[in-house]
Amino acid sequence: MRARLLAFAAAGAATLLAGAAPALATAPAGFAPQHATHQQHARPAVGGNFNQDGGNWSGWVSTGSGFSDVSASWTEPAVTCNSSNDLYAPWVGIDGYGSQSVEQTGVATDCSSGSPNYQAWYEMYPDAPVYYDDPVDAGDNFTASVHRSGTDYTLTITDNTQGWTEHVTKSYNGENSSAEFILESPTGAYPNFGTVHFTGASVDGATYTGQDGVALDASNGGGFEDHTGAVSNGSFDVSYVKE
């Protein structure tokens, strides 16, 4: 396998599926609910063009209840690593904004080797992330979705460029109180990703417009790290500002 992976908790190794990639014990936590990702530092004041402070999250969250389907596409950008601590992932999911679980799938970019490595994954937090051993390159276009039927969640991610699809169905009693299109950094350190352009964003089968939504910008002790733009016909940008 060509990519060096981050691992998140010692217990995570036991959750990896047969054939999934092993993880390295180099990072403290996995992709997690929004309130659990905040770093312990002074928060920047929201002002100017910035949105709600999302801690380690940026992107759009649809709030409400009973969510059953979320999907979107994006092209994975080439990144410039600022440090070996840089780690981030675009993903789509249900729950995590004010709830204790997240059902999510996306693509992680890991700079722990000094160069960016890209890998698709899914997670049913609080279980550890499970990584797929499919090829991923910068410039690949992805479509990801989470579909719920009762307490069963089907998480699907497709590399439209390289022609592979992975999906898994898991049972969980989630709150289904939010649906998201997110960039997240578990380490609180973003590489310079330029812009991630989400397209085809939909919630429960309808094109997402931002209604009943919250826009988030990630931050650290030095201020905001990126900025989420307005939604137009299911499309929006998240743009890097600084690390």
FIKOLZA-1660 file (N, C-alpha, C; in steps of 0.1 Angstrom, whole numbers, plus 5000, padded with zeros to 4 digits):
% residues 243
   i   px   py   pz ch aa at
   1 5008 4988 5000  A  M  N
   1 5000 5000 5000  A  M CA
   1 5009 5012 5000  A  M  C
   2 5006 5022 4992  A  R  N
   2 5015 5033 4989  A  R CA
   2 5013 5044 5000  A  R  C
   3 5002 5045 5006  A  A  N
   3 4999 5056 5015  A  A CA
   3 5003 5053 5030  A  A  C
   4 5009 5062 5036  A  R  N
   4 5011 5061 5050  A  R CA
   4 4999 5066 5058  A  R  C
   5 4994 5059 5067  A  L  N
   5 4981 5062 5073  A  L CA
   5 4983 5067 5087  A  L  C
   6 4974 5075 5091  A  L  N
   6 4973 5079 5105  A  L CA
   6 4965 5069 5113  A  L  C
   7 4968 5067 5125  A  A  N
   7 4959 5059 5134  A  A CA
   7 4954 5068 5145  A  A  C
   8 4943 5064 5151  A  F  N
   8 4937 5074 5160  A  F CA
   8 4937 5069 5174  A  F  C
   9 4933 5057 5177  A  A  N
   9 4933 5053 5191  A  A CA
   9 4938 5038 5191  A  A  C
  10 4944 5034 5202  A  A  N
  10 4949 5020 5202  A  A CA
  10 4938 5010 5199  A  A  C
  11 4926 5013 5204  A  A  N
  11 4915 5004 5202  A  A CA
  11 4911 5004 5187  A  A  C
  12 4915 5014 5179  A  G  N
  12 4910 5014 5166  A  G CA
  12 4915 5003 5157  A  G  C
  13 4926 4997 5160  A  A  N
  13 4931 4986 5153  A  A CA
  13 4922 4974 5153  A  A  C
  14 4915 4972 5164  A  A  N
  14 4905 4961 5165  A  A CA
  14 4893 4963 5157  A  A  C
  15 4890 4976 5152  A  T  N
  15 4878 4979 5145  A  T CA
  15 4880 4978 5130  A  T  C
  16 4893 4976 5125  A  L  N
  16 4895 4976 5111  A  L CA
  16 4889 4964 5105  A  L  C
  17 4883 4965 5093  A  L  N
  17 4877 4954 5086  A  L CA
  17 4888 4946 5080  A  L  C
  18 4885 4933 5077  A  A  N
  18 4894 4924 5070  A  A CA
  18 4898 4930 5057  A  A  C
  19 4911 4931 5054  A  G  N
  19 4915 4937 5041  A  G CA
  19 4917 4952 5042  A  G  C
  20 4913 4959 5053  A  A  N
  20 4915 4973 5054  A  A CA
  20 4929 4976 5058  A  A  C
  21 4933 4988 5056  A  A  N
  21 4947 4992 5058  A  A CA
  21 4950 4993 5073  A  A  C
  22 4962 4989 5078  A  P  N
  22 4965 4991 5092  A  P CA
  22 4968 5005 5095  A  P  C
  23 4967 5009 5107  A  A  N
  23 4969 5023 5111  A  A CA
  23 4981 5025 5120  A  A  C
  24 4987 5036 5120  A  L  N
  24 4999 5039 5128  A  L CA
  24 4995 5048 5140  A  L  C
  25 5001 5045 5151  A  A  N
  25 4997 5052 5163  A  A CA
  25 5004 5066 5164  A  A  C
  26 4999 5075 5156  A  T  N
  26 5006 5088 5155  A  T CA
  26 4996 5100 5158  A  T  C
  27 4983 5098 5159  A  A  N
  27 4974 5109 5161  A  A CA
  27 4965 5106 5172  A  A  C
  28 4960 5117 5179  A  P  N
  28 4953 5115 5192  A  P CA
  28 4939 5111 5191  A  P  C
  29 4932 5114 5180  A  A  N
  29 4918 5112 5179  A  A CA
  29 4913 5110 5165  A  A  C
  30 4901 5105 5163  A  G  N
  30 4896 5103 5150  A  G CA
  30 4887 5115 5146  A  G  C
  31 4880 5114 5135  A  F  N
  31 4870 5124 5131  A  F CA
  31 4859 5123 5140  A  F  C
  32 4854 5134 5146  A  A  N
  32 4846 5133 5157  A  A CA
  32 4835 5144 5157  A  A  C
  33 4825 5143 5166  A  P  N
  33 4815 5153 5166  A  P CA
  33 4820 5167 5167  A  P  C
  34 4813 5177 5162  A  Q  N
  34 4819 5191 5161  A  Q CA
  34 4823 5196 5175  A  Q  C
  35 4814 5194 5185  A  H  N
  35 4818 5200 5198  A  H CA
  35 4830 5193 5204  A  H  C
  36 4833 5181 5200  A  A  N
  36 4844 5174 5206  A  A CA
  36 4857 5177 5200  A  A  C
  37 4857 5184 5188  A  T  N
  37 4869 5187 5181  A  T CA
  37 4876 5200 5185  A  T  C
  38 4869 5208 5192  A  H  N
  38 4875 5222 5196  A  H CA
  38 4887 5220 5204  A  H  C
  39 4897 5228 5200  A  Q  N
  39 4910 5228 5207  A  Q CA
  39 4909 5238 5219  A  Q  C
  40 4917 5235 5229  A  Q  N
  40 4917 5244 5241  A  Q CA
  40 4926 5256 5239  A  Q  C
  41 4920 5266 5232  A  H  N
  41 4927 5279 5230  A  H CA
  41 4917 5290 5229  A  H  C
  42 4921 5302 5230  A  A  N
  42 4912 5313 5228  A  A CA
  42 4906 5313 5214  A  A  C
  43 4893 5315 5213  A  R  N
  43 4886 5314 5201  A  R CA
  43 4886 5328 5194  A  R  C
  44 4888 5329 5181  A  P  N
  44 4887 5342 5175  A  P CA
  44 4873 5347 5175  A  P  C
  45 4872 5360 5175  A  A  N
  45 4858 5366 5174  A  A CA
  45 4853 5365 5160  A  A  C
  46 4841 5362 5158  A  V  N
  46 4835 5361 5145  A  V CA
  46 4831 5375 5141  A  V  C
  47 4836 5379 5129  A  G  N
  47 4834 5392 5124  A  G CA
  47 4838 5392 5109  A  G  C
  48 4836 5404 5103  A  G  N
  48 4840 5405 5089  A  G CA
  48 4832 5396 5080  A  G  C
  49 4839 5388 5072  A  N  N
  49 4832 5378 5063  A  N CA
  49 4831 5364 5069  A  N  C
  50 4836 5362 5081  A  F  N
  50 4837 5349 5087  A  F CA
  50 4823 5344 5092  A  F  C
  51 4822 5331 5093  A  N  N
  51 4810 5324 5097  A  N CA
  51 4811 5320 5112  A  N  C
  52 4802 5312 5117  A  Q  N
  52 4803 5306 5130  A  Q CA
  52 4816 5299 5132  A  Q  C
  53 4823 5300 5143  A  D  N
  53 4835 5293 5146  A  D CA
  53 4832 5278 5148  A  D  C
  54 4838 5270 5139  A  G  N
  54 4835 5256 5139  A  G CA
  54 4846 5248 5145  A  G  C
  55 4856 5254 5152  A  G  N
  55 4867 5246 5157  A  G CA
  55 4875 5239 5146  A  G  C
  56 4874 5226 5146  A  N  N
  56 4881 5218 5136  A  N CA
  56 4872 5215 5124  A  N  C
  57 4860 5221 5124  A  W  N
  57 4851 5218 5113  A  W CA
  57 4849 5231 5105  A  W  C
  58 4847 5229 5092  A  S  N
  58 4842 5240 5083  A  S CA
  58 4833 5234 5073  A  S  C
  59 4825 5242 5067  A  G  N
  59 4815 5236 5057  A  G CA
  59 4801 5240 5062  A  G  C
  60 4791 5232 5057  A  W  N
  60 4777 5235 5060  A  W CA
  60 4770 5224 5067  A  W  C
  61 4762 5227 5077  A  V  N
  61 4754 5218 5085  A  V CA
  61 4740 5221 5083  A  V  C
  62 4732 5211 5080  A  S  N
  62 4717 5212 5080  A  S CA
  62 4712 5207 5093  A  S  C
  63 4704 5215 5100  A  T  N
  63 4699 5211 5113  A  T CA
  63 4684 5208 5112  A  T  C
  64 4680 5199 5122  A  G  N
  64 4666 5195 5122  A  G CA
  64 4664 5182 5129  A  G  C
  65 4657 5173 5123  A  S  N
  65 4655 5159 5128  A  S CA
  65 4651 5150 5117  A  S  C
  66 4653 5137 5120  A  G  N
  66 4649 5126 5111  A  G CA
  66 4656 5125 5098  A  G  C
  67 4668 5130 5097  A  F  N
  67 4676 5130 5084  A  F CA
  67 4678 5115 5080  A  F  C
  68 4677 5113 5067  A  S  N
  68 4679 5099 5062  A  S CA
  68 4688 5098 5050  A  S  C
  69 4692 5110 5045  A  D  N
  69 4700 5109 5033  A  D CA
  69 4708 5122 5031  A  D  C
  70 4721 5120 5028  A  V  N
  70 4730 5132 5025  A  V CA
  70 4740 5127 5014  A  V  C
  71 4743 5136 5005  A  S  N
  71 4753 5133 4994  A  S CA
  71 4758 5145 4988  A  S  C
  72 4770 5144 4983  A  A  N
  72 4777 5155 4976  A  A CA
  72 4789 5150 4968  A  A  C
  73 4794 5158 4959  A  S  N
  73 4806 5155 4952  A  S CA
  73 4817 5166 4954  A  S  C
  74 4829 5162 4952  A  W  N
  74 4840 5172 4953  A  W CA
  74 4852 5166 4945  A  W  C
  75 4861 5175 4941  A  T  N
  75 4874 5171 4935  A  T CA
  75 4885 5173 4946  A  T  C
  76 4892 5162 4949  A  E  N
  76 4903 5163 4959  A  E CA
  76 4914 5171 4955  A  E  C
  77 4917 5182 4961  A  P  N
  77 4928 5191 4957  A  P CA
  77 4941 5186 4960  A  P  C
  78 4951 5190 4953  A  A  N
  78 4965 5188 4957  A  A CA
  78 4968 5198 4968  A  A  C
  79 4975 5194 4978  A  V  N
  79 4978 5203 4990  A  V CA
  79 4992 5205 4991  A  V  C
  80 4996 5216 4999  A  T  N
  80 5009 5219 5003  A  T CA
  80 5009 5217 5018  A  T  C
  81 5018 5208 5023  A  C  N
  81 5019 5205 5037  A  C CA
  81 5026 5216 5044  A  C  C
  82 5020 5221 5055  A  N  N
  82 5027 5231 5063  A  N CA
  82 5036 5225 5074  A  N  C
  83 5032 5213 5079  A  S  N
  83 5039 5205 5089  A  S CA
  83 5035 5191 5088  A  S  C
  84 5042 5182 5095  A  S  N
  84 5039 5168 5095  A  S CA
  84 5026 5165 5104  A  S  C
  85 5021 5175 5110  A  N  N
  85 5009 5174 5118  A  N CA
  85 4996 5176 5110  A  N  C
  86 4998 5181 5098  A  D  N
  86 4986 5185 5090  A  D CA
  86 4978 5172 5086  A  D  C
  87 4965 5173 5088  A  L  N
  87 4956 5163 5085  A  L CA
  87 4942 5169 5083  A  L  C
  88 4936 5166 5072  A  Y  N
  88 4922 5171 5070  A  Y CA
  88 4914 5161 5061  A  Y  C
  89 4901 5163 5061  A  A  N
  89 4893 5154 5053  A  A CA
  89 4880 5161 5049  A  A  C
  90 4877 5162 5036  A  P  N
  90 4863 5165 5032  A  P CA
  90 4854 5152 5034  A  P  C
  91 4842 5154 5039  A  W  N
  91 4833 5143 5041  A  W CA
  91 4819 5147 5041  A  W  C
  92 4810 5138 5040  A  V  N
  92 4795 5140 5042  A  V CA
  92 4791 5130 5052  A  V  C
  93 4780 5134 5060  A  G  N
  93 4776 5126 5070  A  G CA
  93 4763 5130 5077  A  G  C
  94 4758 5122 5085  A  I  N
  94 4746 5124 5094  A  I CA
  94 4751 5125 5108  A  I  C
  95 4745 5134 5116  A  D  N
  95 4748 5136 5130  A  D CA
  95 4762 5142 5132  A  D  C
  96 4765 5146 5145  A  G  N
  96 4778 5152 5149  A  G CA
  96 4777 5166 5153  A  G  C
  97 4767 5173 5149  A  Y  N
  97 4765 5187 5153  A  Y CA
  97 4756 5188 5164  A  Y  C
  98 4761 5188 5176  A  G  N
  98 4753 5187 5189  A  G CA
  98 4749 5174 5193  A  G  C
  99 4754 5163 5186  A  S  N
  99 4751 5149 5190  A  S CA
  99 4763 5142 5192  A  S  C
 100 4762 5130 5198  A  Q  N
 100 4774 5123 5203  A  Q CA
 100 4779 5113 5192  A  Q  C
 101 4773 5111 5181  A  S  N
 101 4777 5102 5171  A  S CA
 101 4779 5109 5158  A  S  C
 102 4786 5103 5148  A  V  N
 102 4787 5108 5135  A  V CA
 102 4787 5095 5126  A  V  C
 103 4779 5095 5115  A  E  N
 103 4780 5085 5105  A  E CA
 103 4785 5091 5092  A  E  C
 104 4797 5089 5088  A  Q  N
 104 4804 5097 5078  A  Q CA
 104 4813 5090 5069  A  Q  C
 105 4816 5095 5057  A  T  N
 105 4826 5089 5048  A  T CA
 105 4832 5101 5040  A  T  C
 106 4845 5099 5037  A  G  N
 106 4852 5110 5029  A  G CA
 106 4866 5105 5026  A  G  C
 107 4875 5115 5024  A  V  N
 107 4888 5113 5020  A  V CA
 107 4898 5121 5029  A  V  C
 108 4907 5114 5035  A  A  N
 108 4917 5120 5044  A  A CA
 108 4930 5123 5036  A  A  C
 109 4935 5135 5039  A  T  N
 109 4949 5139 5034  A  T CA
 109 4958 5140 5046  A  T  C
 110 4968 5131 5046  A  D  N
 110 4977 5130 5058  A  D CA
 110 4991 5135 5054  A  D  C
 111 4997 5144 5062  A  C  N
 111 5010 5149 5059  A  C CA
 111 5021 5144 5068  A  C  C
 112 5018 5133 5076  A  S  N
 112 5027 5128 5086  A  S CA
 112 5040 5123 5081  A  S  C
 113 5041 5119 5068  A  S  N
 113 5053 5115 5062  A  S CA
 113 5061 5126 5056  A  S  C
 114 5055 5139 5057  A  G  N
 114 5062 5150 5051  A  G CA
 114 5056 5154 5037  A  G  C
 115 5049 5144 5031  A  S  N
 115 5042 5147 5018  A  S CA
 115 5028 5142 5019  A  S  C
 116 5019 5148 5011  A  P  N
 116 5005 5145 5013  A  P CA
 116 5002 5131 5007  A  P  C
 117 4995 5123 5015  A  N  N
 117 4989 5110 5011  A  N CA
 117 4974 5110 5013  A  N  C
 118 4967 5105 5003  A  Y  N
 118 4953 5106 5002  A  Y CA
 118 4947 5092 5004  A  Y  C
 119 4936 5091 5012  A  Q  N
 119 4930 5078 5014  A  Q CA
 119 4915 5080 5018  A  Q  C
 120 4907 5071 5012  A  A  N
 120 4892 5072 5015  A  A CA
 120 4890 5064 5028  A  A  C
 121 4879 5067 5035  A  W  N
 121 4876 5061 5048  A  W CA
 121 4861 5063 5051  A  W  C
 122 4857 5055 5061  A  Y  N
 122 4844 5058 5067  A  Y CA
 122 4845 5057 5082  A  Y  C
 123 4836 5062 5089  A  E  N
 123 4836 5061 5104  A  E CA
 123 4822 5062 5109  A  E  C
 124 4819 5053 5119  A  M  N
 124 4807 5054 5127  A  M CA
 124 4812 5057 5141  A  M  C
 125 4814 5070 5143  A  Y  N
 125 4820 5075 5156  A  Y CA
 125 4810 5072 5167  A  Y  C
 126 4814 5067 5179  A  P  N
 126 4828 5067 5184  A  P CA
 126 4837 5056 5180  A  P  C
 127 4833 5047 5171  A  D  N
 127 4843 5037 5166  A  D CA
 127 4853 5044 5158  A  D  C
 128 4865 5038 5157  A  A  N
 128 4876 5044 5149  A  A CA
 128 4874 5044 5134  A  A  C
 129 4880 5053 5127  A  P  N
 129 4879 5053 5112  A  P CA
 129 4884 5040 5106  A  P  C
 130 4878 5036 5095  A  V  N
 130 4882 5024 5088  A  V CA
 130 4886 5029 5074  A  V  C
 131 4899 5026 5070  A  Y  N
 131 4904 5031 5057  A  Y CA
 131 4903 5021 5046  A  Y  C
 132 4901 5025 5034  A  Y  N
 132 4900 5017 5022  A  Y CA
 132 4914 5017 5015  A  Y  C
 133 4917 5006 5009  A  D  N
 133 4930 5004 5003  A  D CA
 133 4929 5006 4988  A  D  C
 134 4920 5015 4984  A  D  N
 134 4919 5018 4969  A  D CA
 134 4928 5030 4966  A  D  C
 135 4932 5031 4953  A  P  N
 135 4941 5042 4949  A  P CA
 135 4934 5055 4949  A  P  C
 136 4940 5066 4955  A  V  N
 136 4935 5079 4955  A  V CA
 136 4946 5089 4951  A  V  C
 137 4943 5098 4942  A  D  N
 137 4953 5108 4938  A  D CA
 137 4946 5122 4939  A  D  C
 138 4955 5132 4941  A  A  N
 138 4950 5146 4940  A  A CA
 138 4944 5148 4926  A  A  C
 139 4933 5155 4925  A  G  N
 139 4926 5156 4912  A  G CA
 139 4915 5147 4910  A  G  C
 140 4914 5136 4918  A  D  N
 140 4903 5127 4917  A  D CA
 140 4889 5133 4921  A  D  C
 141 4879 5130 4914  A  N  N
 141 4866 5135 4917  A  N CA
 141 4858 5124 4925  A  N  C
 142 4852 5128 4936  A  F  N
 142 4845 5118 4945  A  F CA
 142 4830 5122 4946  A  F  C
 143 4822 5112 4948  A  T  N
 143 4808 5113 4953  A  T CA
 143 4807 5105 4965  A  T  C
 144 4801 5110 4976  A  A  N
 144 4799 5103 4988  A  A CA
 144 4785 5105 4993  A  A  C
 145 4780 5095 5000  A  S  N
 145 4766 5096 5005  A  S CA
 145 4765 5087 5018  A  S  C
 146 4756 5091 5026  A  V  N
 146 4751 5083 5037  A  V CA
 146 4736 5082 5037  A  V  C
 147 4731 5070 5036  A  H  N
 147 4717 5067 5036  A  H CA
 147 4713 5059 5048  A  H  C
 148 4702 5064 5054  A  R  N
 148 4697 5057 5066  A  R CA
 148 4683 5051 5063  A  R  C
 149 4682 5038 5067  A  S  N
 149 4669 5031 5067  A  S CA
 149 4666 5026 5081  A  S  C
 150 4658 5032 5088  A  G  N
 150 4656 5028 5102  A  G CA
 150 4669 5030 5110  A  G  C
 151 4675 5020 5115  A  T  N
 151 4687 5021 5123  A  T CA
 151 4699 5016 5114  A  T  C
 152 4697 5013 5102  A  D  N
 152 4708 5009 5093  A  D CA
 152 4713 5021 5085  A  D  C
 153 4726 5023 5084  A  Y  N
 153 4733 5033 5077  A  Y CA
 153 4742 5027 5066  A  Y  C
 154 4739 5031 5054  A  T  N
 154 4748 5027 5043  A  T CA
 154 4757 5039 5038  A  T  C
 155 4770 5037 5040  A  L  N
 155 4779 5047 5037  A  L CA
 155 4787 5043 5024  A  L  C
 156 4786 5052 5014  A  T  N
 156 4791 5049 5001  A  T CA
 156 4801 5060 4996  A  T  C
 157 4812 5056 4991  A  I  N
 157 4821 5066 4985  A  I CA
 157 4826 5061 4971  A  I  C
 158 4826 5069 4961  A  T  N
 158 4830 5065 4947  A  T CA
 158 4840 5075 4942  A  T  C
 159 4851 5069 4937  A  D  N
 159 4861 5077 4930  A  D CA
 159 4857 5077 4916  A  D  C
 160 4851 5087 4911  A  N  N
 160 4846 5088 4897  A  N CA
 160 4857 5088 4887  A  N  C
 161 4869 5093 4891  A  T  N
 161 4880 5093 4882  A  T CA
 161 4887 5080 4880  A  T  C
 162 4889 5072 4891  A  Q  N
 162 4896 5059 4890  A  Q CA
 162 4886 5048 4889  A  Q  C
 163 4873 5050 4891  A  G  N
 163 4863 5040 4888  A  G CA
 163 4861 5030 4899  A  G  C
 164 4863 5033 4911  A  W  N
 164 4860 5023 4922  A  W CA
 164 4850 5029 4932  A  W  C
 165 4843 5020 4938  A  T  N
 165 4832 5023 4948  A  T CA
 165 4834 5014 4960  A  T  C
 166 4832 5020 4972  A  E  N
 166 4832 5012 4984  A  E CA
 166 4819 5016 4992  A  E  C
 167 4813 5006 4998  A  H  N
 167 4802 5009 5006  A  H CA
 167 4801 4999 5018  A  H  C
 168 4795 5003 5028  A  V  N
 168 4793 4995 5040  A  V CA
 168 4780 4998 5047  A  V  C
 169 4773 4988 5052  A  T  N
 169 4761 4991 5060  A  T CA
 169 4763 4987 5074  A  T  C
 170 4760 4996 5083  A  K  N
 170 4762 4994 5098  A  K CA
 170 4749 4998 5105  A  K  C
 171 4746 4991 5116  A  S  N
 171 4735 4994 5124  A  S CA
 171 4739 5003 5136  A  S  C
 172 4731 5013 5138  A  Y  N
 172 4734 5022 5149  A  Y CA
 172 4722 5030 5152  A  Y  C
 173 4720 5033 5165  A  N  N
 173 4708 5041 5169  A  N CA
 173 4712 5056 5170  A  N  C
 174 4714 5062 5159  A  G  N
 174 4718 5076 5158  A  G CA
 174 4707 5086 5161  A  G  C
 175 4710 5098 5164  A  E  N
 175 4700 5108 5167  A  E CA
 175 4694 5114 5154  A  E  C
 176 4702 5114 5143  A  N  N
 176 4697 5119 5130  A  N CA
 176 4692 5133 5130  A  N  C
 177 4700 5141 5138  A  S  N
 177 4696 5155 5141  A  S CA
 177 4704 5165 5132  A  S  C
 178 4712 5161 5123  A  S  N
 178 4719 5170 5114  A  S CA
 178 4724 5162 5102  A  S  C
 179 4727 5170 5091  A  A  N
 179 4733 5164 5080  A  A CA
 179 4744 5174 5075  A  A  C
 180 4756 5169 5071  A  E  N
 180 4767 5178 5069  A  E CA
 180 4775 5175 5056  A  E  C
 181 4781 5186 5052  A  F  N
 181 4792 5186 5041  A  F CA
 181 4803 5194 5048  A  F  C
 182 4814 5187 5051  A  I  N
 182 4824 5192 5061  A  I CA
 182 4838 5190 5056  A  I  C
 183 4847 5199 5060  A  L  N
 183 4861 5197 5061  A  L CA
 183 4865 5196 5075  A  L  C
 184 4873 5186 5079  A  E  N
 184 4876 5184 5093  A  E CA
 184 4891 5181 5095  A  E  C
 185 4897 5187 5105  A  S  N
 185 4911 5183 5109  A  S CA
 185 4911 5178 5123  A  S  C
 186 4913 5165 5125  A  P  N
 186 4913 5160 5139  A  P CA
 186 4925 5165 5147  A  P  C
 187 4936 5169 5140  A  T  N
 187 4948 5174 5146  A  T CA
 187 4947 5189 5148  A  T  C
 188 4937 5196 5142  A  G  N
 188 4936 5210 5143  A  G CA
 188 4946 5218 5134  A  G  C
 189 4952 5210 5125  A  A  N
 189 4962 5216 5116  A  A CA
 189 4959 5213 5101  A  A  C
 190 4956 5223 5094  A  Y  N
 190 4952 5221 5080  A  Y CA
 190 4964 5224 5070  A  Y  C
 191 4966 5215 5060  A  P  N
 191 4975 5218 5049  A  P CA
 191 4969 5229 5041  A  P  C
 192 4977 5235 5032  A  N  N
 192 4971 5245 5023  A  N CA
 192 4964 5237 5012  A  N  C
 193 4951 5237 5012  A  F  N
 193 4943 5229 5003  A  F CA
 193 4937 5238 4992  A  F  C
 194 4940 5251 4992  A  G  N
 194 4934 5260 4982  A  G CA
 194 4920 5261 4984  A  G  C
 195 4912 5254 4975  A  T  N
 195 4897 5254 4976  A  T CA
 195 4892 5241 4974  A  T  C
 196 4882 5237 4982  A  V  N
 196 4874 5225 4980  A  V CA
 196 4861 5229 4975  A  V  C
 197 4857 5225 4964  A  H  N
 197 4844 5229 4958  A  H CA
 197 4834 5217 4959  A  H  C
 198 4824 5218 4967  A  F  N
 198 4813 5208 4968  A  F CA
 198 4803 5211 4958  A  F  C
 199 4798 5201 4951  A  T  N
 199 4787 5202 4941  A  T CA
 199 4777 5191 4944  A  T  C
 200 4765 5193 4939  A  G  N
 200 4755 5183 4940  A  G CA
 200 4751 5180 4954  A  G  C
 201 4752 5189 4963  A  A  N
 201 4749 5187 4977  A  A CA
 201 4734 5185 4978  A  A  C
 202 4730 5174 4985  A  S  N
 202 4715 5172 4987  A  S CA
 202 4713 5166 5000  A  S  C
 203 4701 5169 5006  A  V  N
 203 4697 5164 5019  A  V CA
 203 4683 5158 5017  A  V  C
 204 4681 5145 5021  A  D  N
 204 4668 5138 5019  A  D CA
 204 4662 5140 5005  A  D  C
 205 4671 5139 4995  A  G  N
 205 4667 5139 4982  A  G CA
 205 4664 5152 4975  A  G  C
 206 4666 5163 4983  A  A  N
 206 4664 5176 4977  A  A CA
 206 4677 5184 4977  A  A  C
 207 4679 5192 4966  A  T  N
 207 4691 5200 4965  A  T CA
 207 4693 5209 4977  A  T  C
 208 4704 5209 4983  A  Y  N
 208 4706 5217 4995  A  Y CA
 208 4708 5232 4991  A  Y  C
 209 4701 5240 4998  A  T  N
 209 4701 5255 4996  A  T CA
 209 4706 5263 5007  A  T  C
 210 4710 5256 5018  A  G  N
 210 4714 5263 5030  A  G CA
 210 4703 5266 5040  A  G  C
 211 4690 5263 5036  A  Q  N
 211 4679 5265 5045  A  Q CA
 211 4681 5257 5058  A  Q  C
 212 4678 5263 5069  A  D  N
 212 4679 5256 5082  A  D CA
 212 4694 5252 5084  A  D  C
 213 4703 5259 5078  A  G  N
 213 4717 5255 5079  A  G CA
 213 4726 5265 5086  A  G  C
 214 4738 5260 5090  A  V  N
 214 4748 5267 5097  A  V CA
 214 4761 5266 5089  A  V  C
 215 4767 5277 5085  A  A  N
 215 4780 5278 5079  A  A CA
 215 4791 5279 5089  A  A  C
 216 4801 5270 5088  A  L  N
 216 4812 5270 5098  A  L CA
 216 4825 5273 5092  A  L  C
 217 4834 5280 5099  A  D  N
 217 4848 5282 5095  A  D CA
 217 4857 5276 5106  A  D  C
 218 4867 5269 5102  A  A  N
 218 4876 5263 5112  A  A CA
 218 4885 5274 5117  A  A  C
 219 4891 5272 5129  A  S  N
 219 4899 5281 5136  A  S CA
 219 4910 5275 5144  A  S  C
 220 4920 5282 5147  A  N  N
 220 4930 5278 5158  A  N CA
 220 4933 5290 5166  A  N  C
 221 4943 5289 5174  A  G  N
 221 4947 5301 5183  A  G CA
 221 4951 5313 5176  A  G  C
 222 4955 5312 5163  A  G  N
 222 4959 5323 5155  A  G CA
 222 4948 5329 5147  A  G  C
 223 4936 5324 5148  A  G  N
 223 4925 5329 5140  A  G CA
 223 4919 5319 5131  A  G  C
 224 4911 5324 5122  A  F  N
 224 4904 5315 5113  A  F CA
 224 4913 5309 5102  A  F  C
 225 4911 5296 5100  A  E  N
 225 4920 5288 5090  A  E CA
 225 4914 5287 5076  A  E  C
 226 4901 5288 5075  A  D  N
 226 4895 5287 5062  A  D CA
 226 4881 5294 5062  A  D  C
 227 4875 5295 5051  A  H  N
 227 4862 5302 5050  A  H CA
 227 4853 5295 5041  A  H  C
 228 4840 5293 5045  A  T  N
 228 4830 5286 5038  A  T CA
 228 4821 5296 5031  A  T  C
 229 4819 5294 5018  A  G  N
 229 4811 5304 5010  A  G CA
 229 4796 5300 5010  A  G  C
 230 4788 5309 5004  A  A  N
 230 4774 5307 5004  A  A CA
 230 4770 5295 4995  A  A  C
 231 4759 5289 4997  A  V  N
 231 4754 5278 4989  A  V CA
 231 4746 5283 4977  A  V  C
 232 4748 5278 4965  A  S  N
 232 4740 5281 4954  A  S CA
 232 4737 5268 4946  A  S  C
 233 4725 5265 4945  A  N  N
 233 4720 5253 4938  A  N CA
 233 4729 5240 4942  A  N  C
 234 4731 5238 4955  A  G  N
 234 4738 5227 4959  A  G CA
 234 4753 5227 4958  A  G  C
 235 4759 5239 4955  A  S  N
 235 4773 5240 4954  A  S CA
 235 4778 5251 4963  A  S  C
 236 4790 5249 4969  A  F  N
 236 4797 5259 4977  A  F CA
 236 4812 5256 4978  A  F  C
 237 4820 5266 4981  A  D  N
 237 4834 5265 4983  A  D CA
 237 4838 5266 4997  A  D  C
 238 4849 5259 5001  A  V  N
 238 4856 5261 5013  A  V CA
 238 4870 5265 5009  A  V  C
 239 4875 5277 5013  A  S  N
 239 4888 5282 5009  A  S CA
 239 4897 5283 5020  A  S  C
 240 4910 5279 5018  A  Y  N
 240 4920 5280 5028  A  Y CA
 240 4924 5294 5030  A  Y  C
 241 4926 5298 5043  A  V  N
 241 4931 5311 5047  A  V CA
 241 4945 5311 5052  A  V  C
 242 4947 5303 5062  A  K  N
 242 4961 5302 5068  A  K CA
 242 4961 5291 5078  A  K  C
 243 4973 5286 5082  A  E  N
 243 4974 5276 5093  A  E CA
 243 4979 5284 5105  A  E  C
% end
